[in-house]
């Protein structure tokens, strides 16, 4: 048994060393792919008012029926993520002021750790995820297609007017590269490994998300409003689209 265990351990160590060597070689020999989102020479500020990045991911400021403003990137996020990460941030509010949503894009550079598991985004700011589901958003531009998205319904307690209040939130996200769309974090990881191994290309994936708070029981209505916003804004900044549908 000891000899068998030693053999298995040695084999595992050899495979780990080979894998590490392969990844190291690919790291120094790969080609960096083009992003699947629009990057513009517009500075983005941090929450301290400093210039966080000289470039940013474009998010449209003019959307029919919506007002908008840019949103800074938190210092915590800037310190945590790699320095070559590019961001896009904007708050959208309906003309009647009754509904607002936060739009965000995180675009990786040469370091894949720019994009982490989406669960961390919500739990890190105090939201508990109650429901997870895959969904689609029907897009009409540049042609009709179904955008694959992941939907998280979340909740947290907060104090308003001195009284505890339960708030709900709907978080919608997906990942996009130069040629691929997916709403699955692990699929994106597999596609990165595949393209590195077979094509020698490290594709620049972007993590796109929209979030809105709502009252309990309004989650489906909130998802519908977010879907409208996504359909209106995404064709303005995302190059990659899905297969055409009728």
Secondary structure as UniProt FT lines:
FT   HELIX           2..29
FT   STRAND          31..32
FT   STRAND          39..40
FT   STRAND          44..46
FT   TURN            47..48
FT   STRAND          51..53
FT   STRAND          56..57
FT   TURN            64..65
FT   STRAND          66..70
FT   HELIX           75..80
FT   TURN            83..84
FT   STRAND          86..94
FT   TURN            95..96
FT   STRAND          100..107
FT   HELIX           112..114
FT   HELIX           119..123
FT   TURN            124..126
FT   STRAND          128..139
FT   STRAND          145..160
FT   TURN            161..162
FT   STRAND          163..176
FT   STRAND          181..182
FT   HELIX           185..199
FT   STRAND          201..202
FT   STRAND          206..214
FT   TURN            216..217
FT   HELIX           219..237
//
